[in-house]
Amino acid sequence: MLAKAPLPLRGLRFRLVVGFALVAVVSALSTGALAFREARTGVLQQSQDATIRQFRNSVDALAAQIQIPSAADQATMEALAQQVSRANQSQGWQVLASYGSLRVGFGADGAAAALTPELLESVRTQPAAVFQRVNIHGEPLLVVGLPVTYHGTDGVPALSGLVMYLVVPQNTEEAYVRAMITAIEHATWVALGLAVLLALLAASGVLRPVRALRRATRRMAEGHLDVRLAVNGSDELADLSQTFNDTAAALEQSVSELRRLEAQARRFVADVSHELRTPLAAMSAVTDVLDEDAAHLDRETGDALRLISEGTQRLSRLVDDLMEISRFDAGAARLNLDEIDLAESVTRTLASRGWLDQVETRLPGPGVLRTRVDPRRLDVVVANLVGNALRHGAPPVRLSLRVNDERPGGAWAVIEVADNGPGIPDAAMPHIFERFYKAATHRSRSESSGLGLAITVENVHLHGGRIRAANRPEGGSAFIVELPLRRDSADADPMDPASDDLTDPIMDDAPDHSMDLGSANGSGHGASPGTQDRRAATS
């Protein structure tokens, strides 16, 4: 049975695309994050340095005009803050000044809220500019604290106590950062699209030889052993294709050799069987003559004569069976169809072998069940199944004949032979229709040829029917044959096998072994009744 095709979400193409996409996304996000961090740091650092430098220059230029610390009064501080703010009004500066407890500023409404305690503490203790980024009501701000120093008498810079504060909106820088984020997102989507495209191209290149290998294996599974793959390149896939070709060539050679040996074996069996028929005919004639005088011979001679006669008869039956198998193997077996009453034919088969008193029958009335079959082959089928049940089963042996018209495709005649014996061993069930198979090893030298059921299978197959074997729940085994009912020779091709399994009400709970006759490996017709040895022995 061929394996099912993989689901789309589990296939190699899907895994390759997902792998490429994940690598692309991770790479794009990692690169984008690093680039964003460096770019953001650079933008903010550049803006911060430029602002602090400009603020210091403005304060230094104006503070030189003030006598610090003696002239640091309220008016002076307001003038200083106003002049610094006016000089940079286009940049939205908000300037505050503090000297001791004095705090003044120009346009500084709400700006004092941006001065954190940490910043205020730092500017009181350090002579250098201190900056901090804060976010007030969702607006990013840069806050700078700049202590004003003066040169003391010893020439060393000293804190004057005057501190200038600057609050600058960072909207421009924030907009630039957002633009970078948007660009990184777009770049990530572009990278993802390119990754998917590359993955599809790579998957196509990888999967092309894989698909070719899958098609080749399917054709090989269908019996085309001459299939080969084109080997391109020198990579692993090329090695795989070459290995497949070598395996296919070796398998084709092995199968060809096996077929040749099988054909030779079949020819050998057919030739041996044919060559044995003439001496066996002469031997049978001699034993028939001697059997007539057996009563007048002494006991030891009579026993020896009977052994020779029985052995000759068994060998004749085996040769006949082998000849029938050879006809089936050669495709020479043909049906001689005739419309008959199945119940009458079954009764005649039992009566000719003296089995009417040993078999319970359930048959329809005369003329109720008529169909076109080969009478001789039907006789072989019934005789083999009933003889098998009588030898290896236990009484009562039952034979029933009925019609099954519940299946699509027309009505079918169902012949069932059941017994109350030990049944068929589970280990033997899969092999029950094979040639020369015997369920019990101690019966390897029985009078049966081991070909009866194989011949039965082939005869049913010729009629386009089916056969199956099963163990009944109440004990014993049953063989069920199903033949298509046809009244007109143009109804259907008798070589077409039935397509549906047989359903038997009395066998619903029993494990069975059905033989699809389109692939049965049994053989033909014309076997002497009772030559099949297939069931477990009662002893």
PEQUILIN-V75409 format. One line per field, one symbol per residue. phi: phi as a letter, one per 40 degrees, with the letter a starting at -180 (. if undefined). psi: psi as a letter, one per 20 degrees, with the letter a starting at -180 (. if undefined). burial: I if it has 24 or more other C-alpha atoms within 12 Angstrom, else O. A space follows every 50 residues. Layout:
phi->???
psi->???
burial->???
This chain:
phi->.ccccccdcbccdccccccccccccccccccccccccccccccccccccc cccccccccccccccbcbccccbccccccccccccccbcccgcbbbbaag ccbbabgbcgccccccdcccccccbbcbcbbabbbbfgbcbbbbbbccba ccccgccbccgcbbbbbbcbcccccccccccccccccccccccccccccc cccccccdcccccccccccccchccccbbcbbgbcccccccccccccccc cccccccccccccccccccccccccccccccccccccccccccccccccc ccccccccccccccccccccccccdcccccgccbcbcacbcccccccccc ccbgbccbbcbbbccdgcbbacacdcccccdccccccccccbbbcccbbb babbbcccghcbcbbbbbbbccgbdcccdcbcbccgcbcbccbcbccccg bcccccdccccdcgbbaabaccdchgbabbbbbccacbcccaccccccbb ccbbdcbccbcbbcbcccbcbcacbgccdgccbbccccc
psi->pqqqqqqhijrhgghgggggggggggggggghggggggggggghgggggg ggghgggggghhhhipnpihjmaggggggghggghhhkhijkqopqqqod ippqrpkkoihhiioqhggghghhiqirqpqqprooljppqppppopprr pahjjppqpiipppqpopqkhghhhhghhggghggghghghgghggghgg gghghgighgghgggghghhhiinijqqqpopakahhhhgghggggghgg gggggggghghghggghggggggghigghhggghgghgghhhjhhjrrgg hgghghgggghggghgggggghggghgghikipqpnqqorogghggghgg hhjkjhiippqnqrrpignqrorohghhgggggggghgghgibqqqpppq prpojiqqjrqqppppoqrkaiapqhhigijhjqpjpphphijhkriqij ighghgghghghjkaqqqqqpqhjqrrqpppppppphpijgroiipqqiq qpophijhjpqroqooiijqkbabajqqqjipnhrpqi.
burial->OOOOOOOOOOOIIOOIIIOIIOOIIOOIIOOIOOOIOOIIOOIIOOIIOO IIOOIIOIIIOIIOOIOIIOOIIOOIIIIIIIIIIOOIOOOIIIIIIIIO OOIIIIIIOOIIOIIIOOIIOOIIOOOOIIIIIIOOOOOOIIIIIIIIII OOOOOOOOOIIIIIIIIIIIOOIIOOIOOIOOOIOOIIOOIIOOIIOOII OOIOOOOOIIOIIIOIIOOIOOOOIIIIIOOOOOOOIOOOIOOIIOOIOO OIOOOOOOOOOOOOOOOOIIOOIIOIIOOIOOIIOOIOOOIOOOOOOOOO OOOOIIOOIOOIIIIIIIIIIIIIIIIIIOOOIIIOOOOIIIIIIIIOII OOIOIOOOIOIOIIOOOOIIIIIIIIIIIIIIIIIIIIIIIIIIIIIIII IIIIOOOOOOIIIIIIIIIIIIIIIOOIIOIIIIIIIIIIOOIOOIIIII IIIIIIIIIIIIIIIIIIIIIIOOIIIIIIIIIIIIOOOOOOOIIOIIOO IIIIOOIOOIIIIIIIIIOIIIIIIIIIIIIIIIIIIIO
